[in-house]
Amino acid sequence: MIEDLEEKKEKDFRYDWVSSSRFLFYVVVFCMVAWLLGGCYKLYQERWKGKPDVEVPGNTLYTPEYK
């Protein structure tokens, strides 16, 4: 009975500090990579889609054109 309890404690996540910390480390790394890739994908979706055709008034050019 005591051996069974000790065996369960060895395999239990709460009692095994080494494997629980390793597991939590990998969960944090996975979450950070997922967050980074999600942010990159969102930036890719909202990327600059080209040069818009903007009409610039003549009086604001480098060499202004007056009437």
SELOLUM-248016 format. One record per residue: x, y, z of N, C-alpha, C, O in turn; residue number from 1; chain; residue in one letter. Coordinates in Angstrom, 1 decimal, always signed. Layout:
       nX       nY       nZ      caX      caY      caZ       cX       cY       cZ       oX       oY       oZ   num   cadena   residuo
        X        Y        Z        X        Y        Z        X        Y        Z        X        Y        Z   NUM        A         a
...
//
This chain:
       nX       nY       nZ      caX      caY      caZ       cX       cY       cZ       oX       oY       oZ   num   cadena   residuo
     +0.8     -1.2     +0.0     +0.0     +0.0     +0.0     +0.9     +1.3     +0.0     +0.6     +2.2     -0.8     1        A         m
     +1.9     +1.3     +0.9     +2.8     +2.5     +0.9     +3.6     +2.6     -0.3     +3.9     +3.7     -0.8     2        A         i
     +4.0     +1.4     -0.9     +4.8     +1.4     -2.1     +3.9     +2.0     -3.3     +4.5     +2.7     -4.1     3        A         e
     +2.7     +1.6     -3.3     +1.8     +2.1     -4.4     +1.7     +3.6     -4.3     +1.7     +4.4     -5.3     4        A         d
     +1.5     +4.1     -3.0     +1.4     +5.6     -2.8     +2.7     +6.3     -3.2     +2.6     +7.3     -3.9     5        A         l
     +3.8     +5.7     -2.9     +5.1     +6.3     -3.3     +5.3     +6.3     -4.8     +5.8     +7.2     -5.4     6        A         e
     +4.8     +5.2     -5.5     +4.9     +5.1     -6.9     +4.0     +6.1     -7.6     +4.4     +6.7     -8.6     7        A         e
     +2.9     +6.4     -7.0     +2.0     +7.4     -7.6     +2.5     +8.8     -7.4     +2.4     +9.6     -8.3     8        A         k
     +3.2     +9.0     -6.2     +3.8    +10.3     -6.0     +4.9    +10.6     -7.0     +5.0    +11.7     -7.4     9        A         k
     +5.7     +9.6     -7.3     +6.8     +9.8     -8.3     +6.2    +10.1     -9.7     +6.9    +10.9    -10.4    10        A         e
     +5.1     +9.6    -10.0     +4.5     +9.9    -11.4     +3.6    +11.1    -11.4     +3.3    +11.6    -12.5    11        A         k
     +3.2    +11.6    -10.2     +2.3    +12.7    -10.2     +3.0    +14.0    -10.5     +4.1    +14.2    -10.1    12        A         d
     +2.3    +14.8    -11.3     +2.8    +16.1    -11.7     +3.1    +17.0    -10.5     +4.1    +17.7    -10.6    13        A         f
     +2.3    +17.0     -9.5     +2.5    +17.9     -8.4     +3.7    +17.6     -7.5     +4.3    +18.5     -6.9    14        A         r
     +4.1    +16.3     -7.5     +5.2    +15.9     -6.6     +6.5    +15.9     -7.3     +7.6    +15.9     -6.6    15        A         y
     +6.5    +15.7     -8.6     +7.8    +15.6     -9.3     +8.2    +17.0     -9.9     +7.7    +17.4    -10.9    16        A         d
     +9.1    +17.7     -9.1     +9.4    +19.1     -9.4    +10.2    +19.2    -10.8    +10.0    +20.1    -11.5    17        A         w
    +11.0    +18.2    -11.1    +11.8    +18.3    -12.3    +11.0    +18.2    -13.5    +11.1    +19.0    -14.4    18        A         v
    +10.1    +17.2    -13.6     +9.3    +17.0    -14.8     +8.2    +18.1    -14.9     +7.8    +18.5    -16.0    19        A         s
     +7.8    +18.6    -13.8     +6.7    +19.6    -13.8     +7.4    +20.9    -14.3     +6.7    +21.6    -15.1    20        A         s
     +8.6    +21.2    -13.9     +9.2    +22.5    -14.3     +9.6    +22.4    -15.8     +9.5    +23.4    -16.5    21        A         s
    +10.0    +21.2    -16.2    +10.3    +21.0    -17.6     +9.1    +21.2    -18.5     +9.1    +21.8    -19.5    22        A         r
     +8.0    +20.6    -18.0     +6.7    +20.7    -18.7     +6.2    +22.1    -18.8     +5.8    +22.6    -19.9    23        A         f
     +6.3    +22.9    -17.7     +5.9    +24.3    -17.7     +6.8    +25.1    -18.6     +6.3    +26.0    -19.2    24        A         l
     +8.1    +24.8    -18.6     +9.0    +25.5    -19.5     +8.6    +25.3    -21.0     +8.6    +26.3    -21.7    25        A         f
     +8.3    +24.1    -21.4     +7.9    +23.9    -22.7     +6.6    +24.5    -23.0     +6.3    +24.9    -24.2    26        A         y
     +5.7    +24.5    -22.1     +4.4    +25.2    -22.3     +4.6    +26.7    -22.5     +4.0    +27.3    -23.4    27        A         v
     +5.4    +27.3    -21.7     +5.7    +28.7    -21.9     +6.4    +29.0    -23.2     +6.1    +30.0    -23.9    28        A         v
     +7.3    +28.2    -23.6     +8.0    +28.4    -24.9     +7.0    +28.2    -26.0     +7.1    +29.0    -27.0    29        A         v
     +6.2    +27.2    -26.0     +5.2    +27.0    -27.0     +4.2    +28.2    -27.1     +3.9    +28.7    -28.2    30        A         f
     +3.8    +28.7    -26.0     +2.9    +29.9    -26.0     +3.6    +31.1    -26.5     +3.0    +31.9    -27.3    31        A         c
     +4.8    +31.3    -26.2     +5.6    +32.5    -26.7     +5.8    +32.4    -28.2     +5.6    +33.4    -29.0    32        A         m
     +6.1    +31.2    -28.7     +6.3    +31.0    -30.2     +5.0    +31.2    -30.9     +4.9    +31.8    -32.0    33        A         v
     +3.9    +30.6    -30.3     +2.6    +30.8    -30.9     +2.2    +32.3    -31.0     +1.6    +32.7    -32.0    34        A         a
     +2.4    +33.0    -29.9     +2.1    +34.4    -29.8     +2.9    +35.2    -30.9     +2.4    +36.1    -31.5    35        A         w
     +4.2    +34.9    -31.0     +5.1    +35.5    -32.0     +4.6    +35.3    -33.4     +4.5    +36.2    -34.2    36        A         l
     +4.3    +34.0    -33.7     +3.9    +33.7    -35.1     +2.5    +34.3    -35.4     +2.3    +34.8    -36.5    37        A         l
     +1.6    +34.4    -34.4     +0.3    +35.0    -34.5     +0.5    +36.5    -34.8     -0.2    +37.1    -35.7    38        A         g
     +1.4    +37.1    -34.1     +1.7    +38.6    -34.3     +2.2    +38.8    -35.7     +1.9    +39.8    -36.4    39        A         g
     +3.2    +38.0    -36.1     +3.8    +38.1    -37.5     +2.7    +37.9    -38.5     +2.7    +38.6    -39.5    40        A         c
     +1.8    +37.0    -38.3     +0.8    +36.7    -39.3     -0.2    +37.9    -39.4     -0.6    +38.3    -40.5    41        A         y
     -0.5    +38.5    -38.2     -1.4    +39.6    -38.2     -0.8    +40.8    -38.9     -1.4    +41.5    -39.7    42        A         k
     +0.5    +41.0    -38.7     +1.2    +42.1    -39.4     +1.3    +41.8    -40.9     +1.2    +42.8    -41.7    43        A         l
     +1.4    +40.6    -41.3     +1.4    +40.2    -42.7     +0.1    +40.5    -43.3     +0.0    +41.0    -44.5    44        A         y
     -1.0    +40.3    -42.6     -2.4    +40.5    -43.1     -2.6    +42.0    -43.3     -3.3    +42.5    -44.2    45        A         q
     -2.1    +42.8    -42.4     -2.3    +44.3    -42.4     -1.2    +45.0    -43.1     -1.0    +46.2    -42.9    46        A         e
     -0.4    +44.3    -43.9     +0.8    +44.9    -44.6     +0.4    +46.1    -45.5     -0.8    +46.2    -45.9    47        A         r
     +1.4    +46.8    -45.9     +1.2    +47.9    -46.8     +0.9    +47.3    -48.2     +1.8    +46.5    -48.7    48        A         w
     -0.2    +47.7    -48.8     -0.6    +47.0    -50.0     -0.2    +47.8    -51.3     -0.7    +47.4    -52.4    49        A         k
     +0.7    +48.8    -51.2     +1.1    +49.4    -52.4     +1.1    +50.9    -52.2     +0.8    +51.5    -51.2    50        A         g
     +1.5    +51.6    -53.3     +1.5    +53.1    -53.3     +0.2    +53.6    -53.7     -0.2    +53.4    -54.8    51        A         k
     -0.4    +54.4    -52.8     -1.7    +55.0    -53.2     -1.5    +56.1    -54.2     -0.5    +56.8    -54.2    52        A         p
     -2.5    +56.4    -55.0     -2.5    +57.5    -56.0     -3.0    +58.7    -55.3     -4.2    +59.0    -55.2    53        A         d
     -2.1    +59.5    -54.8     -2.4    +60.7    -54.0     -2.2    +62.0    -54.8     -1.1    +62.1    -55.4    54        A         v
     -3.1    +62.8    -54.9     -2.9    +64.1    -55.6     -2.4    +65.1    -54.7     -3.0    +65.5    -53.7    55        A         e
     -1.2    +65.6    -55.0     -0.5    +66.6    -54.2     -0.7    +68.0    -54.7     -0.6    +68.2    -55.9    56        A         v
     -1.2    +68.9    -53.9     -1.4    +70.3    -54.4     -0.1    +70.9    -54.9     +1.0    +70.7    -54.4    57        A         p
     -0.2    +71.7    -56.0     +1.0    +72.3    -56.6     +1.8    +73.2    -55.7     +3.0    +73.4    -55.8    58        A         g
     +1.1    +73.9    -54.8     +1.8    +74.9    -53.9     +2.5    +74.2    -52.8     +3.2    +74.9    -52.0    59        A         n
     +2.4    +72.9    -52.6     +3.2    +72.3    -51.5     +4.3    +71.4    -52.0     +5.0    +70.7    -51.3    60        A         t
     +4.6    +71.5    -53.3     +5.8    +70.8    -53.9     +7.1    +71.4    -53.5     +7.1    +72.5    -52.9    61        A         l
     +8.2    +70.7    -53.7     +9.5    +71.2    -53.4     +9.8    +72.5    -54.2    +10.3    +73.5    -53.6    62        A         y
     +9.4    +72.5    -55.5     +9.5    +73.8    -56.2     +8.0    +74.1    -56.5     +7.4    +73.6    -57.4    63        A         t
     +7.4    +75.0    -55.7     +6.0    +75.2    -55.8     +5.6    +75.9    -57.1     +6.4    +76.7    -57.7    64        A         p
     +4.4    +75.6    -57.5     +3.8    +76.2    -58.7     +2.7    +77.1    -58.3     +1.7    +76.6    -57.8    65        A         e
     +2.9    +78.4    -58.5     +1.9    +79.3    -58.1     +1.1    +79.7    -59.4     +1.6    +79.6    -60.5    66        A         y
     -0.1    +80.3    -59.2     -0.9    +80.7    -60.3     -0.5    +82.0    -60.8     -1.1    +82.5    -61.8    67        A         k
//
